[in-house]
Amino acid sequence: MTRVAVIGANGRMGSTSVQAIEDSADLEVVARIDVGDDLAAITEAGAHVALVFSTPDVALDHVRWCVEHGIHAVVGTSGFDDARVASVRELGAEHPGIGVLVVPNFSIGAVLMMKFAEVAAPFFESVEVIEMHHPDKVDAPSGTATRTAELIAAAREAAGSAPLPDATTDDPDGARGAKVAGVPVHAVRARGFIASQEVVLGDTGEILSLRHDSSTRESFMPGVLTALRWVSEHPGVTVGLDVALDL
């Protein structure tokens, strides 16, 4: 039985994860941490793994605390960027037996969509990412969109693809979106969405659209459980659920 501490346990993803863990046969929640709680409760409860869903401003501190105290960590906080990952890698070198898995998106369907986009990107002249979330989300673009753009850019670079064509010279309001690794990313925030993303790939005479929608947070739970089961057997810092899924 793997003993799990959930940091950010009262949040939307945290509370849903607590229920999923408690419903599983091989995982159990031994500590629920939220704002104002002492992280020492994690070690006092004998947790093996921490699931981190705290807010972006404190998530790095929480992950570092876990590593320093010998606790494996699965990081689900959105916006856990390259600088934060690099900081954890540096610390992890001093704690080589500890695993940290940073997951931009726990949906297995979304991970597959990202993989398909990575495979398809070098075959098309144009590619853009549109991500759609609820208006309570505090960061933009989403971690999933950022990761997707990075995978697309790396695949195109490896294939020797030409730069994306774009004749736009006048865009004072930023209508063309943000550029992530050179890939345009557009963020929609509207009530009714949970988490959706579309990758649009275009070439002369054809468009390929890859889209994934999550309509409930329960859709992320198979990925959460997979990550928790995987991380303790894989020391070091890993980014992406695709690795745990052997993609």
N, C-alpha and C positions, 0 to 999 in steps of 0.2 A: 504494500500500500504506500503510494507516494503522498507525502504530507505537504500540503500547499498553503502558502500565505497569499492572500489577495490584497494588494495595495491599491486603494481606490475602490474599496468594496461596496461603497454606497452609490457609486456612479452607475450610469446606464449599462455600460459594458461590464463593470465589476460585479454588479448585482446579478446580472444574467449569468455570468461565469460561475459565481458562487453556486447557483442552483444547478448548473450543468455538472460541476465537479461533484457536488453532493449526490447527484443522480447516477454517477459513474460507479463501476464496481472496483476500480483499482486506484482511485484518487480520493483524497479527503481534504476538506478545508480545516486547517488547524488555527488559523489566525486571520481576522478581518481587520484591515488597517484603513483608516480614513483620516481626514484632516484633524490634526491635533493629537492623534494617537502616537504612542511611543513605538518606534520600530523594534525596540528590544523585545517586544512581544513575539516577534517572528522567531528569534532564536530560543526564547523561553518555551515556545510551543513545539520546538523541535522540527521546524519546517525544513524540507529538503529543497523546495523550489518556491520562488516568489513570482506571482503573476502581477505585472506592474501596469496599472491603468491610471496612475496619478497624472495630474495636469503637466503640460510641457515644461512649466517653470521649475518644477521640483523633481521630475522623473529621473533626470540624470543623477541627482543626489541620492535618490532612492536606489537606483541600480548600483551605484558605486558602493553604497552601504552594504548591499547584499553581497557583492563580490568580496568586499573586505571581511565579511563575516562568514564566508564559506557557503553562501546560499546561491544555488543556480537561479537564473532569472529569465523569464520570458517577458519581453517588453512589447506591450500593445499600445503604448502612448503614441498618438499621432504626432508627426512633426519631430520625431527622434532622428535628427539629421546626421549628415556625415561627420560633422565636428563632434557631436555627442558620441557617435559610434567610435570614432578615433580615440576619444578620451577613455572609453571603456576598454578598448583594445590595449591601450598603454597600461592601464591598471591591471588588466587581465594577465599581462606578462609576468606580474608579480604573484599571481594566483593561478598557476597553469592548470589546475584540476577543475576549475569552475567553468561552467558553460553559460553563455548568454545568447539567447536567440531573440533578435529584433524582428518583429513581424509588422510590416506596413499594413497588411490586410489578412485577417484570419479566414476569410471565405475561400473555400477550396475552388469554387467556381470563378472567383475573381483572380485567384492565382493562376488558374488555367488560362483565363483570358489574357493575363499579362504575358504568359509564356507564348500563346498563339501570336500576340502582337510582336513579340521579340523575333519569332521565326519569320513572320510576314514582312516586317519593316524593310529589309533590304530589297524586296521585290517591287516596291512601289516608290514613285517619285516623291509623293507627298504623304505626310502623316501628322495628325493632330490628335490631342487627347481632350475629352470633355468629361469633367467629373461633376456629379450632382449629389448634394447632401442637404440635410435639414439645416435651417438657419441658426440652430443653436451651436453648430460646430464653430470652434474658435480659430482654426487655422485654415489657410488656403495658400496654395493648392493642397489637396489631401496627400497623406503619405503614400497612398496607393498610386495616385497620379504621378507624383514625383518619381517613385520607383519605376513605374511603367515607362516614363520618359527616359530615364537613365538606361533602362534595358534596351529600349528602342535605339537610343543614340549609340550605345556600345555595339549593338548588332550591325548598325549601318556603318560605323567606323571600321569594324572588323572586315566588312564586305567591300570596303572602298566606295561606298555610295556617295553620290554628289550631295552638296548641301541642299536643304529643302528650298524649293523655289518660292519666292514671295516678293512681289514688286511693290509692296506697301511702303510708301515714304511719308504718308501723312496719317497719323493715328494719335492725336493729342489726348484722347480719352482712354487709350489702351484697349481698344476694341479687339485687337488681335491677340489678347491674352498675355499670359506670362510666358517667358522662355525658360524651360528647364532642360539643361543639357542641349540647348539649341532647338528643342521641340516645343511648339506652341501648346500651352495647356490653358483650358478655360474652366473656371469654377462657377457652378450654379449653386445658389443657396435658396431653397424654396421649401415651404412646409409641404409635407407629404412624402418627401424622399427620406429614406434611411441612408443608403449608400448605393450609388449607381455610377457606372463609368462606361464611356464609349470611346473606342479608338477608331478613327476614320482614316483609311488608307486610300490614296487615289493615284491613278495612272491614266494615261490617255484612253478615254472611252470606258473606264470602269471605276467603281468604288467598292471597297470592301469595308464593312462596318462590323466591328466586334464589340458587343455590348453585354454587360452583366449588371443585374439588379439584385440587391438584397432588400427584401421588404420587411424583415424582422431581424432583430439581433440574435435570435436563436440560430439563424443561418450561419453565424460565425462560430458556433460552439464546437462542431466537429474539428475545426482547425485549432481552436484553443486547446482542446484535449489532446490532440496530436502533438502540439508544441510542448505541452507540459510533460508528456510521456517521453519525448525525444531529447530534451535539452540536457538532462543530467548525464546522458551517455555520450555527449559530444562536447568536450571541453573547448574553450576558446570562444570567440565572438563570431556569430553567424548572422547574416541578414537574409531574411526571406523564408516564408513557409515552404517555398518550392524545394528548398534543400531537404527539409524534413519529409517532404512527399516524394523525394528521389526523382525530381523532374530535371 
